[in-house]
């Protein structure tokens, strides 16, 4: 993904879409077209970060599908693309405004801290490795594990912002969080399997 100069911060772009009176609905395709060459990093953040905050059950499964596509494209150096079944999904502008009001303050704070540094960690070939890791994290995120989506979502969010702004320090923070997420979620899955086996054996007795 190439970085463009003189571009608006992501938070301003999102607020611009949310406050556009011409639009009655905002689709994933609108976001893809508006974000242009930084769509992969930006959309990884947009679809991942809501899972860090308290959300209704099933949200991770809905937001996880685009994450899987985007992470795979980052891993293989592809241009941002999503199938029509995803790009045609939309929400009312009011609902989009509500979502941006939730994530906007967090994003604005992050943008004040982000800057190009240790950029080799946010550029190819490291970018491809990061994409594979995000693909694994996205897979963990969509698993139906109570509270098991928050750490993978946070890791993807940190990595996405790091890649977006070529900030290797944020990528490193995301990698550390990703390691923690994999350990915690794996432990939760193992515990669920052991519990299931225990209950199954109790029933057979």
Order of alpha helices (4+ residues) and beta strands (2+ residues): alpha-beta-alpha-alpha-alpha-alpha-beta-alpha-alpha-alpha-alpha
